[in-house]
Amino acid sequence: MSVIENSKVTIVGAGSVGASAAYAALIRGSARHVALYDIATAKVEAEVLDLSHGTQFIGASEITGGSDISVVEGSHVVVITAGAKQKPGQTRIELAGVNAGILRTMMPQLLEVAPNAIYVIVTNPCDVLTVLAQEATGLPPERLFASGTVLDTSRLRWQLARRAGVSTSSVHAYIVGEHGDTEFPLWSRATIGTVPILDWVTPRGDRMTVEELDAIAVDVRDAAYKVIEGKGATNYAIGLSSARIIEAILGDQHAVLPVSPVLHDFHGVDGVALSVPCIVDASGAVPIRETRFDDRELDLFQNSAAALAEIAASLR
């Protein structure tokens, strides 16, 4: 594959997440054409107008959009953010029933106008919805996947970087599994630079402990709940992480990102979408099968898969 020329991404859903993703894609130059689609005509037209007013300051990208599904036509990437919003105190899984219904209605319509696009599901619970969407559409798993733990991994690296006294780009650690309550860090492979995480000497002159890392993992897992409690929704960081995924696809970057495709015979997991390090490029997302887990991590991974498989089964 190669870099996609005259690229187009459509963000489906003009709520706080969708608008933030469109904004991030515009200011980062993620695609030549950014479109925003939503059935709420006044809302989507207002968001497009607002974004259009700033196009002098963003370079070559352009923004279009509306409530007619023809807006999606010609898209190379479609990012789905439409769905019910997570409420304070509500888990991602509690959203599953409503958003599964929305997605089942929407996917055939989107495929009709953008049959060759790569689809990225951001709507929560994104892992379960990806399984249901893949079953409904028959799309190959590399062309339909969730944004997964790309954001969670960024949250983790931010916390570790502050503690370690380095830039976030120097932290090599991943959150894997569900994007939600059963997610966990792949601590056995985590390094700062080339140094294993527990061997790193911080600016205080000490090392991080297992207990401290466990506390950081809990903070990362629960970060969205804290943001939602304070402001009602998470939007900026997920918008930025969505733009990063878009760029990896449209730029054919072969980037390693922890997105969530439906896995097949991956460390004993089959038919469930979970986040693992994947190669993301113009063909989509392919899991890196050489990813290693220690025994505890493998148990956590399979437990995460079992929990999501049960929820998906209840929605079929």
N, C-alpha and C positions, 0 to 999 in steps of 0.2 A: 504494500500500500504506500501511499505518499500523502503529503500535505494536501488537504482539500482546498482547491481554489474557489474563490467567490462563495465562501462557506456561509451556511445559514443554520442558526439554531432557533428553535421555537421553545419558549417557556410557556407551559400550559398551567394557567392559574395566575391571576393578578392580585392575589392576596399579599400579605407581608413577605412571605418567603419568595413567591414568584417575582414580585416587583424588585426585591433585593437581588435575586439572581440575575434579572435582566439588567439592573443597574451595574452589578459587578461585571457582567460580561461586556457591557458597553465600555466602562472605564478601563478595563484590562485589555480591551481589544481582542476578546476571545474568539469572535467571529466577525466576518464582514457584514453580515445581516443578522440582526437580533429582532425576533418577533415575539409578541406577547399575545396570548389567546386566552379568552375567558368568556363564558356565556353571559356574564354580567356586563352589558354593553356600556353603561355609563362609567362603571368602575374602570374597565380596561381602557376605554378611550381616554379617560382622565390620566391614567398612569402613562400611557404612550405619549400624550401631549406634554406632560410634565418632563418626561425623559427627553423628548424631542427638543425642548427648549434649551437643553444643555449640550446639544450636539456640536456646537462650536468648539467645545473644550475637550472632545474625546477622540479626535483623529478621524480615521476613515470609516468607522463603523456607523451603521444607520439603524434606527429603530422604527418598526412598523407594528401594527397589531389591530385587533378588533374582536368582535364576537362571532364572526363568520368563520367556520372551520377551514375555509379556503386559505386563511392566514397561514396555516401549517404547511401548505403545499410547497414542495421543493426543499424541505428541511433535511439537512444531513444528520442533525441531532435533535431529538425532542426530549425536553426535560419536563417531567410531570410533577407539579407541585400542588395540583388541585385536590381539594378534599376538605373534610371537617378539620377545624383547628384543635390542637391539643389544649385542654383546659387545665387550670391549676389543679394539681393533685391527681390528674388523670394520667394513667400509663399509656404508652404508645400502643400497647396491645388492645386496650379498651376502645381504641379508635377503629379497630379492624373491621367490624361488621359494616359500618356506614361507608368507610372508604373503599372496601372491597366492592360494594355495589356500584359506587361511582366509577371505579376503574373498569369494571366489566362492561358498563355502558359505553365508556369513552374509548377504550382501546380499538374496537373495530372501526370506529369513525376515524380515528387518527391514522390507522393503517391504510385506510382507503385513500387518503390524500397524501400520505408520506410512507409508501410501502417499503422503501429502501433505507429508512432512517435507522439510527441507533437510538434506542429508548433508554433513558435514565430515570428511574423512579425515585423521587425524593419524598413523596407523600408517605406519611407514617400510618401503620407500621410497615416500613418500606420492604423489609425482607419477606414478610408474609405476602404482601401485595405483589412482589416480583414473582413468587411461585405461582400465584393464581393467574397473573397476567401471562406468564409463559405458557401455562397449560391452556389458557383460553385462546392464545394467538398462534401457538406453534412456532414462534420465533426461536431461532437458535439462541442458546444461553449467552453467547458472546455479544449478541445484539440487543439484549434486554436485561438490564441489571440495575440494582439499587445503588444509590450514592453511599450507602453502607456506613462504614466507620471512618470515612475520610475526615469528617469533622471531629469525631471523637479522638482520632489520632492526632489531629492538630491541637486539640485541647490538652492531650497528654504531653505532647512535645513542648507546649508552652509552659506547662507546670514544671517539667523536668529541666527545661532550659533556665528558668528563673532560679531553681535550686542549685543547678550545676554551675551557673555563671557563664553560660555559653549562648550562642545564637540558636534559635529553634532549628535552623537548617543543619546544625551539627549534632542534633539528637536523632538517633536512628532507633525508633521504637514504634510499635504498632498496637492499636486496639483491634481485636479480631472477634469473630462470632456475631451475635445479634447486634444490631444498632438499637440498644436498649438495655434492659435490666440484667441480662445474662452475658453481656459483653465482658471482655477481660483483656489485660495487656499480655503480650507475648514477651514476658520478662526474660525468658531464657535466651532470647536473641537480641535483647536491647543493648545498645552501646551508645556512648558519647564519643564521637570520632570512632576510633578503633577500640576504645576501652570499654570492657563490660560495665554495665550500669553500677553494680555494687562495688567496683574497684575505683570508680572515679572519685578524686579528691576535690571537694567543693571549695569555694572561696573562704569558707569558715575553717578549712583545714580538716574537715571530717569527711566521712563517707555516708551515703544514704543507707538506711537499714531496710530490711525486708518489711518491717512494720510501717515504716514511713512510705515505702512504695505502695503497700496495700492501701494506706489512707489516701494517697494520691489517686489510685485507681477508683476508689469510691467517689472522690470528688469529681473525677471525670465522668463517671457513670451518671451521677446525679446533677451534673452541671446544667442540663436543660431545664430541670425542675426549678432550679434557683432563678434562672433567667425568666422563665414563664411566671413564676410567683411575683417577680418584681415589675415586669413590663408587659406580661400577657402573651408573649410569643418570642421564639428565637427566630431571627431573620438575617442579620448581617453576616454572621460567620457561615451559616449554611449557604447563603448566596455566594459568598466567596469560594467556598469549597465546591459548589456546583460549577462555578466558572472554571475552576482548576480542572475538573473532569472534562468539561467541554473542550478546553484547550488541548488536553492530552489526546482526545479523539481527533479533532479537526487538524491538529498539528502533527498527527501521526508520530507522537513523541515516544512511544514505547516506554511510558512512565510506569513506575511501580506504585500503585495506589491500592488501598484496602477497600475496594468496592465489593458488591455483593451479587454475584450471578448465581443461578441455580447450579449447585455443585453435583457432580457425578463421580462416585467412587473416590472421594477426596478424604483421605484418612478415615475411611469408614462411613462417611456421610454421603447420602445420595438423595436427590430430589428435594433438597432444602436449600434456600438461598441464605448464605452466611458470608460475612466479610472475611476475606483472606487476601494477602498480597497478590495482586493481579498485574499482568502487563496490559496497559490500556493504550490503544493506538487506533488507527483509522478503521480497523476491522472490529473493534469493540474491546471486550475485556476477557482475558484468559487467565485462569488461576495458575499460580506458580506451584507446581506439584512438588517441587523440592523443598518447600517450606517445612521446617521441622518444629515439632512440639515436644516438650518434655512430657513425662507421664501425667503430671497434674494438669497441664494445659490441654492435653488430649482428652482427659475426662471432662474438663470444663467445656471444651469445644463440642463434644458429643452430647453433653447435657443441654447446651444451647440449641443444638440441632433438634433434639427430642422435644424440647419445649415449643419450638416454632412449628415443628411438624404436627403437633397436636392441635395447635391453633388453626393452622391451614386446613387440617382435616375437618374441623368444626365449621368451617366456612364454605365447604364445597357443597 
